Amino acid sequence: MSRNLRTASILSLGALGASQAFLAPELPRQVSHQGSPGVQGVKPSLSGSSLLTPCALVSLALGAAAAGRDGKRQKGLKAVSQLQTSRAVALESPEVDVERSLSEFVPKIQALKKKAEDLKKKDLKKLVAKEPPSPELQGACGEVDQLVSGVVSAIDGLRDQVSKLRDSELRREVYAMDRQAQDWVGKVEKEAVESLTGYRDGVDTMMEVHVVGLSHHSAPVEVREKLAVAQADWNAYAQELVEFAKDQSGYVGTPVPNTLVPEVSVLSTCNRFELYFASPEMKKFDAVEAVHAFLSHKSGLSPEELEPYLFSHTGEDAIQHLFEVSSGLDSLVLGEAQILAQVKACHEHAIQKISEDVPVAGSGGKIVAKMLNAAIRMGKLVRSRTKIGKGSVSVSSAAVELMMSRAMQDLRKPANKLHVCIIGAGKMSRLLLLALFSKHPEIQVTLVNRSVEKAQEVLDDDMVKNRGGANASVAPLDQMFDVMRQSDVTFTATGSKVPIIHAKDLQELQRNLMLVDISVPLNVAGDCAEVERVTSYSVDDLKKVVEANAMKRQAEVKKARRFITEEVAKFKCWQASQGAVPYLAALQAMAEKIRREEYAKMEHKLKGLQEKEKDALDKLTRHLVDQLFRPLYYSMKENEPISEKRSKIMALREIFRLAPLYKRGLLTNPQAPAQLNA
């Protein structure tokens, strides 16, 4: 039997098991369905008014599998078609009876597990063992795979729905089953690897990356603030998670013994809280569950309260998410640059070592630190190769952009020579100053406000002072019109509910004046636009600028994602190659031991050699060993599918009977022969 056929048959059983909880059943819908009299084990009792429950879906699939196993290919295909049709119709009706359907489903899913195990132990092994495979046998095994895929698709989604149910005994029972199913599916995965490869287990040195967190997309601020962590506490928080996630049963394959989550880094901002971490690939489900439990513990929220707001990504999805975050694609304002600085801070904390200023070292580790560093490069690449960060997309920055673009036409002056008046000292005025000083740090600005002290506080703000303001001053509100007459541009950003500037206030101006009103309600009366020498813009004009820039940025998203996809594949290949490093270190140690032993055996014949000659001979033997292993090192670096990389590592382990050796500094030492982190 072909390898693909074996794989399809064996992994179908894993899918059956996974359907118990990880790929949980779709909620039943009212459907119009005809019976399937030709499929064994399924009675044609479904009618237009009956409910297609998850149990019915499972029974239909198992019956069809039996038909396929007996060689009744056409009936099996018919069952698949009916199954898919039923599910498609089911999705159209919004009415569900969750409690009743779950009460029917929960006790019967145990029977599904037993059937899957019996099938694996008896029937399917008999099918796989037959040589050579007949066309009928191939069709039957293929049919099993198709049917199980149909079942998994049909019952996918129940886990999400369960999280929305009220706290009940039924809900707790489903959660308990979910935890039991994770252990069972992990066991099925290991048995499938053993059946396919003949090896005892998978690659215990390979690590997987994950992200668990919440953001402005998934959680309200009330939930986000319960998990928020001050930047100064990021390292301590990560270290606490490492300790919390200790696996009491132990796990030999991890660089840090007994640790499910040996590498963690924290990213906590006003709009998101995310944990980037790595775990042994064969313990990834346990690691994610440990992180969920830790977040529930730290937030004070129960799993039922917290989990609806959390998102989790693993493997390529986690890398893709981080790269999109650093590129600004996941930000509240598309393409904003502040998130890149925050990812840089996350990387810096991840690699920090203990010092006088750093009481707790970072817990990033090699995999997570490399991923964060790649994300920083990705953010820079996207911003330099696309226009995702070009153009203002906030009202305050759009106002400054409008002033700069219209300065020569309306005022006959370059933007850096303008005298600017800002009326108001609130949040919008502060944002205006930040945007203005980012473009022209030395520009002349007068901040007018009823409270001069508050206006001065805005100018003394650390972020504002860091960007500029050497030529900034304040003035009281009763001097507003005098300051305006001496200014070229006036921005209004007050909380007044009526206009504070009218046409009568702007008569007999000695210079051209640009009015930019970013307030709602408007601070500038409509008749001001009719005054000679005055050009007036309102928030509606700024919104047009914002919308145009936002559309331009949106058009760059597809290009940015293309760059991200390429870099994700490169990082994933490098990550897989790191699973070979402990075995390459063990192989190198074994070769060095053999070299020393053989050198010692011949030492009595080298007594006539001088020390320089002995050193040359020692260097020669070292060089020979390095040259013999060099093709192996480069082979592990090749850009190839992860499955092939895994096969190479398992072959290396089995051929030389190696135990992993975690040797600190092996890949960072320029003299070391391993070249995997180049």
CORNORWO-V38901 format. One record per helix or strand of 2 or more residues. SS is the DSSP state (@ for helix, = for strand). FROM is the first residue (numbers start at 1). TO is the last residue. If there is no record, write none. Layout:
ss->SS from->FROM to->TO
ss->SS from->FROM to->TO
//
This chain:
ss->@ from->3 to->18
ss->= from->29 to->30
ss->= from->51 to->52
ss->@ from->54 to->69
ss->@ from->73 to->90
ss->@ from->98 to->121
ss->@ from->123 to->129
ss->@ from->135 to->155
ss->@ from->158 to->162
ss->@ from->169 to->197
ss->= from->207 to->215
ss->@ from->221 to->227
ss->@ from->231 to->244
ss->= from->263 to->268
ss->= from->272 to->280
ss->@ from->281 to->299
ss->@ from->303 to->309
ss->= from->311 to->314
ss->@ from->316 to->326
ss->@ from->338 to->350
ss->@ from->365 to->385
ss->@ from->395 to->411
ss->@ from->415 to->417
ss->= from->419 to->423
ss->@ from->427 to->439
ss->= from->444 to->449
ss->@ from->452 to->459
ss->@ from->462 to->467
ss->= from->472 to->476
ss->@ from->477 to->485
ss->= from->489 to->492
ss->@ from->503 to->506
ss->= from->513 to->517
ss->@ from->526 to->530
ss->= from->534 to->537
ss->@ from->539 to->555
ss->@ from->557 to->606
ss->@ from->611 to->637
ss->@ from->642 to->656
//
